[in-house]
Amino acid sequence: MNIYWKEAKSKILKQLNEDELRQKLIKLYYEQNVCHRQIDEEFGVSRATIQQLFKRLGMPSRNRGTGKVRTPFVKLVTKDLLTGLYYQCGLSQQRIAEILGVSRRTVAKAFKFHGLITRNRSEATSIAKTKIPRRPYDAEVDGKFIVEINALTHTDFSARKMRRMFRLFSTTTHLGQIIFFKKVIDNYQRGITRCSPRFKKNGIPPPYQWDIYADLHESFEQQVITSGVDYLDILRNKELDREMILLYFTRTVECDGGIAIKEKHGKLVSEVFLESKNIIYLKKLGEIVTKELSIPIHYCSIGNDMYRLWAPLKQETLDILEEMPIIHPEKLWRKRLVLDYLGEHVTQELSEKIEALRAAIVNLRNATIEIAKEKYERMPKGKRAIGGDELIKVVLEHYHRRFGELPFPVS
């Protein structure tokens, strides 16, 4: 019997794969009310084989007397509904049963009927412990966010697959970088940016830093290309969107670059720059930026196997700087300063203003390090992580107590 069943099933599956077979049987048997005898004639197998196939696929047969399906719920509930509730929203079968007003056993039958794979105990426990359900990737609303997280992973941030999560993470001593990262993540979902103090025993000072991270839904893993060179090749082969190119370039500059402000021949001059060890990546990005944004790009070596892409800012290129959607607070005040004073003579008042802003950035960094040291030494392991909003508030309060008011806004 088993040999015959395997041969019969193999004969059917040569015509259709299992998912296509399931959908066809649903259409014939439940929607068109075709009986088993007519179905076995179509597939060229016996009636007993079709009945066995229904049983193995978890598809209930009609009652001989009433002609009704014994479990009407499995016909009424759609596969899309179960997929959305179970996989995307992370609900359990018990919770789905409560929402739909049926028993858990009935929901389990519906899962078997539609061929849906259930989670194992370990995965279910992991989801149960997650306090904030993550929203899955949506192509219609996450276009810009995907560009941003690709820019982050090609510069100062890293990404890795966790258990049913996709984590973006980095290490920093700058509150501005924490605020910047939180703003990017808030475009996807609020309240999931986390910060944890760390101590580096052997490394470049300062020893106390902050690990910053956010866990996204696992569906975002397929949208991130870890190689910046490969990502730029894909962009060049596509029909380029100027807004997206500008967004990508801006986020890379905010992570691993900045806006330099200098004094030359008594006048304020400036440039936008990006640094990387990968000169091929910089040159490919420079080609795209030159073509799409009409910005002259230059390259130079800055030592220690590091290279710099830079673009001088002049009156004719200020429009590009104004368009750049900068959200990093320290880069944002530099942008405003350049827009107001580029090309003007550097007076004593302007010079003092620039120095005050630079000193404020240094003091803010020191305050961020001091809070990291305090949290690391006072809190037990496993209790040190705090939310991004809470850390920003604590550091700013500490700064105000020590140094007074900030000369530029940070939020």
N, C-alpha and C positions, 0 to 999 in steps of 0.2 A: 504493500500500500504506500509506504514512504517513497519507494523508488518511482512508483507510478505518479505520485503527487509531485515529486521533483521534476519529472519529465514534463508533466502537464504545465506546471508553473513556468518552467523554462520556455515552453512553447508560447505561453501568453506573454512573458516578459520580452520575447524577441520582437513582439509587435509594439509594446509600450514599456516605458520604465515604470517603476512601482508607483510614483506620484501621479503620473499620467493615467495609469490604470485605475487608481483610486478615484480620481476625478471623473473618469469616464463611467465607472460603475455607479457613482453617486448620481450622475446625470441620467443614466439609463434607468436605474432602479427606483430612485426616489423622486426625480422630477418628471420622468416620462412614464413611470409606472410599468416598465417592462419587467416581465417575470423571469425567473431563473432559467426556464427552458429556452426562452428566446435569446437570453444572454449567452448560454452555452453553445447555441447554434452559431452565434456571431463569432465566438472565439474558437470554435471547433474542438471543444472539449466536452466531457460529460457533465451532467447536471450536478452530480456529487462533487466534482472538482470545483465547480462554481460555488457551491454551498461551503465547501472547505475554505475556499479563497475568501469569502465573505467573513467567515469566522476568524481567520487569521488576521485579516485587516481590521477586525473590531467593528464590522458593519452589521448592525442588527437586521434581521429579515422581517418581512411583514407577517402578521398573524393570519393564519389560514382562514379563520372564521370571520374576522372583522376586516381584514385587508389593510390594517393599520400597522405602522411600525411599532414594535413593542416599547421602544424608548424614544418617544417623539422629540425629546430635548436635543438629542445628538443631531437630529436633522435640522432643528430650528436654529441652534447656535452656529455662528459662522466661524471658519478657521481664522479669519482676520481678527475677529473679536477676541478669541482666545489667545492669539499671538500677541495682540496689543496689551492685554491684561497681564499675561504671564511673563513674556520676555521683555517687553518694553517698560511696563510699569513695575515689574518685579513682584507681583502679587502671588500669593500661594494659591494652591487649588482650593483650600478651605475658604480663603477670603473671596475667591471668585464664586464659589458656591453660595456664600452669604449674599453677595451682590446680586446674583441671578436668581436667588430664591429656590435653589435645588440642593440636593445632598452632594457631599464631596464625592461619593461613589459615582454619581451621575456625571459629574464633571470629569472624573477619571475616564469614564467610558467615552465621553466626547473627545478627550485627548487621543484615545486609542483609535477612535473612529476617523479622526482627521490626520492620524499619523504623526502627532506632535511628540517630541522627545521631552521628557521631564527632567528636572534637575536632580542631581544626587544629593545626599544628606549634607555633604560638606559645602556645596554651593548654596543650598537652601539656608544653612546656618550663617554663611557669610552675608547673604542678602538681609537676613533677619537682623543682623547686628548693624547694618548700615542705617544710620539715623536719617540721612537725607537721600531719597531715591534720585539717581542721576537721569537726566533726560537723554534719550538716545539721539544719534545724529539725524538731522533733518536737512536734506539738500536744499530745500526752499528757503530756510531761515539761517543756515549756518555757513553760507558762502564766505562771508567776510571773516568769520571766526576761524575757519579752516586756514585762510591765508595768514592770519595772525599767529596761530599756534605753529604753523610751518616755519614762519620767520623766527619764532622763539627757539625752536629746536635746531635751527641752522646757526644759531649764534650762542647765546649764553645759557640756554636751558637744555635739558635732556628729557627723554621720554622712555617709558618702559611699560610693558604689559603686566598688570597686577591680576589678582583673582577677580575676574568679572569687572575690572576697572582698567582705565588707561591713565597713567600718572605723568604729569608734567612737573619737573622739579629743578631747583637750582640752589646755590648757596650765595649769600650776599651779606655785606655789612652796611648797606645803604638803605635807608628807609624809602628813598625815592624809588628804588627798584622794587621794593615790596608793594608800594602803592601802585606802581605801573602794572605789575603782575596781577594784582587784585582787580584793577580796572578791566584788564583784558578778560579775565575769567568771569567777571560779573556780567559781561556781554552774553555769556553762555548760561550761567546759573549763579545766583547770589548765595553767599554763605558757605562756600566750599573751599576757600583759600585757607590753608593752614600753615603755621610757622612753628618751628621747633629749634631751640638753641643748641649749638654744638660746640665742642671744645676740640681743637686740633693740637695734639701733643707735639707732633713734628710737622712743621709746615711754616709757610710765610706768615708773619704776624699780620693782623692781630689773631690770637688763638681762639677768641670767642666770635662766633658768626651765627647766622640764622639759615636754617634749611627752610626753604619755602616750596610748597607743593600744592597741587590740586588734583583730585581724582575725577576724571571724566568717565562717561559711559564707555564701555568696551568697544562700541561701534565706531568710535573716533579713531581707533588704531589704524584702520584701513585708509583713512584720509590723510595720514601724516607720512611724508616721505623723508626719512631721516637724512638722506644725502642732499645737501643744498645744491650740489652740481646737477644731480639728476632732476631735482625739482625745477631748476632754471631751464634745463633742456626741455622739460614738458611745457613750461610757460612759453618758450620760444616757438614751439611747434603748434601752439594753440593760437586762436585769435585773441590777442592780448587786450585786456581791459585796463585802460589807463588808471582808473580809480584803484583797481586792485594792485597794480604795479606800484603806485604811490604808497598805498597802505603797507605793502610788503617791505618796501625800501625804508619807510618811516620806522616800522617796528624793529628792523635790523639795526638801524642807527641808534634807536633808544636802548637796545640791549648791549651792543658791543661797539658803540661809537658815540657820537655826540655832535655838539655845535661849538667849535673852538672860537674864542674871542681874543683878539690880539690888538696891539697898537703898532701901527706901521706909518712912519713919517708923520707922527702926531695925529693920525686918523684911526678910527675904529675899523678894523677889517675882520672878516669871519669866514669860516669854511665849515661845511658838513663833512663828516668823516666816518669811516667804518673800518675796523681792524679785524684781521683774521690771519691764521697760519696758512690758509688755503688760498694761494694766489689765483688758482684757476677759478675758484668760486667768485672771488672779487672781480676778476676780469669779465666773467659771464654776466654777473649782475651789472657791472658798469656798462656793458654793451646794451643791455636791455634798457637801463635808465637813460642812457644817451639817446637811444632811438625813440623811446616813448615819452620822455619828459623833457628832452632837448636841453640836458644839463651837461656841460663839459666835465669829463671825469679824468682824474690823474691818479697815478699809482706810485708808491715808493716803499722801500724797505725801511723798517724802523728798528731792526736788530732783533736778536733772540728768535730768529725764524718767523718773525711777525711782519705782516705787510699792511699797508694802509691804502684805502680808496678814499679820495677826497675831492670835493667839488668846491671851488672858491665861490663865495657869495658876492654878487654885485647887484647894482640897482636893477639890471635887466633880468636877474634870476630871482629876485625877491618874491615874485608871485608864486614860484614853486615852494619856497619856504613857508609862505603864508598858507598854502594849500595843505601842507603836510599835517596830518591829523595827530599831532604830538599830544600824548597824555602823561608822559613821564614828567613829574613836577620840576625836577632840576633842569631838564632839557627845555621845558616849556618857558621858564623865566629867561633862559638864554635866547630862545626864539623871539620873545617879546622885546628883549633888549636890542637885538640885531635889527628887528623891524623898525625900532624907534631911532636908533643912533648910527646905523651903518653908514660909513663914509664921512661922518661928522668929526670935527676936531675933539680930541679927548681932553676935556677940561678937568680941573682938579675935583670938581663935584662928581663928574661922571666916573672918574678913576676911583674915588672913594666908594661910590655906589657899587662898582664892580667888585672891589675888594671885600666889601661888607657881605655881598652875596656869596662870594667864594668862602669866606670865613664861616658863614651860616651853614653851608653844605658840609664843611669839615666838622663843625660842632654837632650837626645833626647825625653824622656818621658816628661820632664818638658816643653820643647819647644812645644810639641803636646798639652799639657794642656793649655799653655798660648795662643795658637792660638784658642783653643776652647772657652776660656773665652772672647777673643777679638771678635770673630764672634758672640757669644751669646749676648754680651752687645751692640754691634754696629749695628747689623743687625735686622730688624723687623721680627717678627714671620711669617713664611711662605717663607722667603727669605734667610734662614740660610743654607740650604742644598747646598752642592757643590759636584762636581764629585771627585772620588778617585784620579785621576791624578792631579787635581788642588790642592787638599789638600796636597798631598805628596810634590809637588813643593813648596808650601807656607811654610810648616814646615821646609823643608831642607834649604830654603833661610833664614828663621828666625834663625835656628841653626847656620848656617855659620856666620851670623852677630854677634851672641853672643859668640859662642864657637870655631869658626874656622872650619877646615876640620875634617870630620869624619875619625876615624882610620880604618874603614872597609866599604866596599861598601854596599849600601842598595837596589840596583836595579839589 
